[in-house]
Amino acid sequence: MKAKLDILLGAAAWLIASVPLLFEWIGPQRYGFEIRLYVAPALWCCAVVAMMAVRRRHMKKLWWVWPSAPFAFLIWLAGMIVSIGSVMR
């Protein structure tokens, strides 16, 4: 179990990254925006930092975790795209 802890934390990072997408699909909830803005990115960062701290493999073998970052930071990326779009106009 301890040897595969980095893989479990990577899978947890993907699961956490899917939460903002789920909230976008379901629609507005009471705390949906706060979860997408603060909670999901913070938990994703904690899972990735813990994965890097307890890793038993090279980071090249854990490449599959990094594509989950845009999904975890969905609101942040959307805000940056809108800001860049308004400046480029």
N, C-alpha and C positions, 0 to 999 in steps of 0.2 A: 504494500500500500504506500509506503513512504517513497519508494522508488518512482512511483507514477504520480506523485503529488503535483509535479509541474504540468503534467498533461491534464489532470483534473482542474487545476487552476486556469489553464488555458481554455478548457471547455466552459468553465464558469465565466470567464471573460466574454466568450461568445454568447452565453446565455444572458448575461447582463447587457450586452450590446443589442440584443434583440428586444429588450424591454421598450426603448424609445420607439422602435418601429411598431411594436404592438400598440402602444398608446396613440401613435399617429393613425393606425388603422381603425382602432375602436372609436376614437373621437375624444372630445374633451371630458375629463373627469375632474373631480374636486382638486386633487393635487397632481394631476398629470403633467402640467407644465413644470412644476418644481422638481418632479422626479426626472423628467427629461433634461432639465437644465443643470441640476446639482447632483442628485443622488446617483443616477446611472453613470455619469463620467467619473465621479469619485470612487464608486465601487469598482468600476473597470480599472482605474489606475491602481487601486489597492490589489486587485487580483493579478495584474500584470507585474507590479513590483514584487509581490509575494512569489510569483512564478519565477522571476529572475533571481530572487534571493535563494530559493530552494532548488534551483534547476540542477538536474543531473545530466543534462544534455547540452550540447552547444546551441547557441541561439539560432544558428542556421537550421537546426532541426525543428525549431519552434516558430518557423516563419509563418505558419498558418494562423497565428494569433493576431498578428499585426493588421490584417485587413478588417478586423472587427472595429478598429478605432473610429472610422468615419460614422459607423452606426451608433456607437456610444456617444459621440459628440455631435449628434445630428443637429440640435438647435444651435450650437456654437458655429458649426460650418454654414448653416443656413444664414445666420446673422452676418458672418464674414462675406458670404457671396452677395448678399443684399447690400452691404456696405461698399464693397468693391464695385458693384454695379452702379450704385448711385454716384460714386466718384468718377467712374468712367463715362458717365452720361454727359 
